[in-house]
Amino acid sequence: MTEPPRLVPPRTLLVALAHPDDEVGVVAAIASQVARGDRVVLMWLTRGEATDAYGSLSIEEVAARRDALAARVGALLGIETLFLDFSDTAVQAGHEAAARVARILTEIRPDGVLTWGDAWVRGMRHPDHQATGRIVRDAITLARIRRAVEPNPPHRDAAPVFTYRGLHSTLPAVGIDAEPWLDQIFAVADIYHEELQFPDRRWLENRLRAIGARWGLGWAEEFDAWETEGGLVESLLPARQAGLDTHPERLDPDSAAPD
């Protein structure tokens, strides 16, 4: 008798960024994960309320407008969205911020995290982007430590990190063919461009084509793989293990997790 195929439980990808519109460069990564039947949570630390795009509107009015744009993006991509209450242009990495995010990670329980990395070029090196990446990466470790996230249970399952690829990065690169997801990519871009005049369509096309050329593709997105193998993939999860000599897990579930 033929055995039925083993069902693989859906995975959860957490995309944790600083501002609504930061996700313009990761839409293929999101859409390819959704196409697998996986869960994607898009989390922004701020509402991007410091933008000048709305002229004299108050901070509260700008935040509401950006909430509405983000909700449209979430509905378009078929994903969950979540805002935190960090202040735009004033995100600061540190223990308190990482602990706050760690508790959220224990609720979402991601199988992988996509966030900002270390970057050198204008735009990508925005202080909020740099701080967000540090906060989120630190939070992954704190989420494993029971005393750091009480009363929530710790999240100790593997959650490999992927980040926007920096110009001078020496980390392994992961590429995703963006061509199947161009409609979603440009639809997300159009939502933001209506009110923010960003991103410019030609800039986005040039970016996707330039990355694609590096992978022998017409259009692509690429990311740094901090803990997993590089290469061309259909989706970030399931991640390719890199064979790293990682810290062994403790067997006692009530002990503090290794850092």
N, C-alpha and C positions, 0 to 999 in steps of 0.2 A: 504494500500500500504506500502510495506517495505521501510523504509528510507535507503538511501545509507550510507555506513560507513563514519564516519567523518574522513577526512584526517588530520593527524598530521604533521605539518610542520617539515622538517628535523632540527635537532639540530646541533650546532657547538661545537666541543670539541677543545680547544686550548691546545696543549702539548708544554710547554715552558721549555726548558732545556738549559744547559750550552754549551755542546759540541756535535758534531755529533758522535754518538755511545752511548750517554747517554740513548737513547730510547730502547736499547736492552732489558731492563727489563719492558717495557710497551707495547710491540707489541701486546699482547692479548687484552689489553685495546683499542688500536687503531683499530685493526682488527675487534673486536666485534662491535665497533661503526660504522665502514664503512659498516659492514654487515647489519646494520639497515637502511642503506641509508642516514646516517648522514654525515656531513662535518667534516673533521679533518684537522687542520692546525698544522704542526710540526714546531716549531720555535726554533732556536738555537741562543743564545746570542753571541757565538764566533764560529769560524771555527775550533777550536782545533788545531791551527797552531803551538802551542808550543811543540807538540809531537816530540819525538826522533825517531819515527818509520821510518822516511824517511832519516835518516842519515844526509848528508851534504846539502840536498836541502834547498833552501832559504825559508824564511817565506812565501813569495808570492807563490812559487811553491807548498809548503805543503798545503796552503789554497786552491789552485786550485784543488789539488788531493782530498782533503777532500770534496770540493764542489761536485766533480764528484761522490764520494761514496754516499753522501747524496742524490743526484739526483736519483741514482739507488734505494735507499731505498724508496724514495717518490713514484717512479714509481711502484715499487713492491707492495707497500701497497695501491696505488691508492689514495694518499692524496696530499694536498698542502704542500710545504716546504718553509721556509723563514729563511734567515740568517740576524742577526744584526751585528754590527761592534764593539762590545766590544772586548777587548784584552784578549786572552787566558792567564790564570793564574793571571789575574789582574782585574777580575770583582769586582767592588766595589758597595755595596748597598748604597743608598742615595737618596735624593729627585730628583736630576737631572736624575739619571738612571731610577727611578720609573716613573717620568713624561714622559720620552721618551717612555717607554714601555706602559704607560697608553694611549698615543695617538694611538699606534698601536692597542691596545684593542678596542678603539672606532671605528676602521676600521674593525676589525675582528668580533667584537660583539659576543663573545663566550657565550654559555649557561653553560659552565663549564670549569674549568682549571685544568690541571694536570701538576705538576711541582715538584721541589725539596723541601723537608721539612727540619726539624731539625734532624740531624743524628749524631751518635756517633762513628760509625765504620769507619775504613780506607777505602778510596775510596768514600763512600757516604759522608764523611765529608770534601771532597775536598773544599777548600775555594771558588772556583767558583760555586760549587753546592750550598753551603750555601747562598752565595750572590745572586745567581740567584733566589732561592726560595723566599728570602726576597724581592727582587726587584719586582718580579711578583705578590706576594701577596699584596704588597703595591700599585702596579699599579692598581689592581682591584678596590681599594678604590678611588684612584685619578681619575680613568676613570669615576667615577660617578659625579665628581665635574666640573661644566661647566667652571669655570675660570682656572682650571688646565689643560684643554685639548683644549681650544680655539685655532683655529677656528673650530675644529671638534666638532660635537655634543656629549654630554656625553653618556656613556653606563651605564644605570641604572638598566637594567634587572638583575635578580639573576644570579650569576656565581659562584656556589659553588666550593670550592677548594679541590683537592685531591693531595696527595704527596706520593712519595716513602715512604714506612713505615720504621720508624727507629726502631732499636733494642730495645730500652727502651721506645717506645711510649706508652702513655696511651690514645691516641685518638681512637675513634671507627675504627675498621678495615673493609675494604671492600675487598672481594675476588672475583676473576674472574677465572672461569675454563679455563685453558690455552690449554687443550688437542685439542679442535677444531682448534686451531691456531698454532699448532706446526710447520707445514710446513713453515708458514710465519716467525715464531720466528727464526727458524734455518737458513732460507734463509737470513734474515737480518743479523744475526750473521756471516754467511759465507762471506757476502759482506765486512764487516769490517775486518774479520780475514785475508782475502787475503792480505791486505796491512799493517794492524796494529798489527797482531798477537793477537788480542783481539776481542771478548771474547773466552776463551778456552771452547770448546764444553762440556767437562766434568763438568767444573765449572757451566756453564749455566744449564745443565741438573740437577745437584745436587741442584742448587738453586730452580729451578721450582718444583722439587720433594719434597724438604724440605717444601716449602710453601704449596704445595698441601697436604702434610700430616697433616698440621695444619687445613685444611679445609675438610678433609676426601675425598680428590681427588687425582688423580695420579699426576697432574701437575697444578700449579696455579700461578697467580700473586696476590699481595695484596698491598693495599694502605691505607694511613691514610685519613679518612674523617673528614675534619675540620669543616664542617657545616651541615652535613647530617648524616643519620643513617648508621651504619655498617651492615655487613651481606654479604651473597653470592649473587651476582648479575650477570646478563647476560652482562651488559655493565654499564659504569659509569653514562651515561645519558640515560633516565631521572633519576635524582637523587632522592633518598628517603629523603623527608624532615624530619628533626629531631624534629620538634615542638619547636624550639628555640624561645625565646621571643626576636625577632629581632627588631631593631630600625624601627619605622613606617616610611613609605614613606611620603614625602611632596606632597601635591596635586598640588602645583604650579609648572608646568613643567619648568619655567624659574628660579626657585630658586636654590640655591646650594643644592646638594643632601646631605642627612645625611651621616656622616662618620662612 
